[in-house]
Amino acid sequence: MSALWLMFSGAFVAATLLPGGSEVLLAALINDSTDTWLALVIAATVGNTLGSITSYYLGYAGRFAKTPEALSTGRYRHSIALVQRYGCWSLLLAWAPVIGDLLCLLAGWVKLPVIKSTVMIFIGKGLRYLLIAAMALHWL
């Protein structure tokens, strides 16, 4: 059970704006834990999704600090154009290094629907963790 909490918290922290690598943690826990790989994947997916939703709400709150004009002309203009063009679908890439955290932050900033955003984030992150688990199980 402690491995599940470790996976959940590691994935949560990795999904916020703090640095962290939950993929390596998942692979290691699959190898060392008595918990099933599926339980670890679920814990990682839920924790990582909740971390991304934290970034979403930080973006929502940040809307009061930055004007739309400031973001649309700054270094975020390409990312915000992606979020505005594809909406919630862009959040399937929330797992991606470098842009994933930014997409979640900007989704909150442009006020994408939170339920649809959460579902898309969950699907993208869940597929990523399933792939990592499959690779870890194959190599063990």
C-alpha positions in Angstrom: 0.0 0.0 0.0 2.9 2.4 0.7 4.0 2.0 -2.9 0.7 3.3 -4.1 0.9 6.4 -2.0 4.5 6.9 -3.1 3.4 6.6 -6.8 0.4 8.9 -6.3 2.4 11.6 -4.5 5.4 11.3 -6.9 3.1 11.6 -9.9 1.2 14.6 -8.4 4.4 16.5 -7.8 5.7 15.7 -11.2 2.6 17.1 -12.8 2.8 20.5 -11.1 5.3 23.1 -12.1 7.9 21.4 -9.9 10.4 19.2 -11.6 10.0 15.4 -11.1 10.0 12.2 -13.1 7.2 9.8 -12.3 8.0 7.5 -15.2 11.2 6.2 -13.7 9.4 5.8 -10.3 6.6 3.8 -12.0 9.0 1.4 -13.7 11.0 0.9 -10.4 7.8 0.3 -8.4 6.5 -2.2 -11.0 9.8 -4.1 -10.5 10.0 -3.9 -6.7 6.4 -3.5 -5.4 4.0 -6.2 -4.3 1.2 -4.1 -5.6 -0.1 -5.0 -9.1 1.1 -3.0 -12.0 -2.5 -1.8 -12.8 -2.9 -0.4 -9.3 0.3 1.5 -9.7 -0.8 2.8 -13.1 -4.1 4.0 -11.7 -2.4 5.7 -8.7 0.1 7.4 -11.1 -2.7 8.5 -13.5 -4.9 9.9 -10.7 -2.0 11.7 -9.0 -0.6 13.1 -12.2 -4.1 14.3 -13.3 -4.7 16.0 -10.0 -1.3 17.7 -10.3 -2.3 19.0 -13.7 -5.6 20.2 -12.5 -3.6 22.2 -9.9 -1.8 23.8 -12.7 -5.1 24.4 -14.5 -6.4 26.4 -11.5 -3.1 28.3 -11.1 -3.7 29.4 -14.7 -7.2 30.3 -13.9 -6.1 32.4 -11.0 -3.2 33.9 -13.1 -5.8 35.4 -15.5 -6.1 38.2 -13.0 -2.3 38.9 -13.1 -1.8 38.8 -16.9 -4.0 40.4 -19.5 -5.0 38.4 -22.7 -2.9 40.9 -24.7 0.2 40.2 -22.7 0.0 36.4 -23.2 -1.0 36.6 -26.9 2.0 38.6 -27.9 4.6 37.1 -25.5 6.5 33.9 -25.6 3.4 31.9 -24.9 1.6 32.9 -28.1 2.2 29.5 -29.9 1.0 27.5 -26.9 -2.0 29.6 -26.3 -2.9 29.4 -30.0 -2.8 25.6 -29.7 -5.1 25.6 -26.7 -7.5 28.1 -28.3 -7.5 26.2 -31.6 -8.0 22.7 -30.3 -9.6 23.4 -26.9 -9.8 20.5 -24.6 -8.4 18.1 -27.2 -5.0 19.8 -26.8 -4.9 18.5 -23.2 -4.3 15.0 -24.5 -0.7 16.2 -24.7 -0.6 17.2 -21.0 1.8 14.4 -20.5 4.4 15.8 -22.8 7.6 17.1 -21.4 8.1 20.9 -21.5 4.7 21.8 -23.0 2.4 19.6 -20.9 2.5 21.8 -17.8 2.1 24.9 -19.9 -0.9 23.5 -21.7 -2.7 22.8 -18.4 -1.8 26.3 -17.1 -3.1 28.0 -20.3 -6.2 25.8 -20.3 -7.2 27.3 -17.0 -6.2 30.8 -18.2 -8.5 30.6 -21.2 -11.2 29.0 -19.0 -11.7 25.7 -20.8 -14.4 23.6 -19.2 -12.9 21.9 -16.2 -14.7 18.5 -16.5 -13.8 18.1 -20.2 -10.3 19.2 -19.5 -9.9 16.7 -16.6 -11.1 13.9 -18.8 -8.7 14.7 -21.6 -5.8 15.1 -19.2 -6.7 11.8 -17.5 -6.9 9.9 -20.9 -3.5 11.3 -22.1 -1.7 10.6 -18.9 -3.3 7.2 -18.5 -2.2 6.1 -21.9 1.3 7.3 -21.2 1.5 5.3 -17.9 0.1 2.2 -19.6 2.8 2.4 -22.2 5.5 2.9 -19.6 4.1 -0.1 -17.6 4.0 -2.2 -20.7 7.7 -1.4 -21.5 8.7 -2.0 -17.8 6.9 -5.4 -17.8 8.4 -6.4 -21.1 11.9 -5.6 -20.0 11.7 -7.3 -16.6 
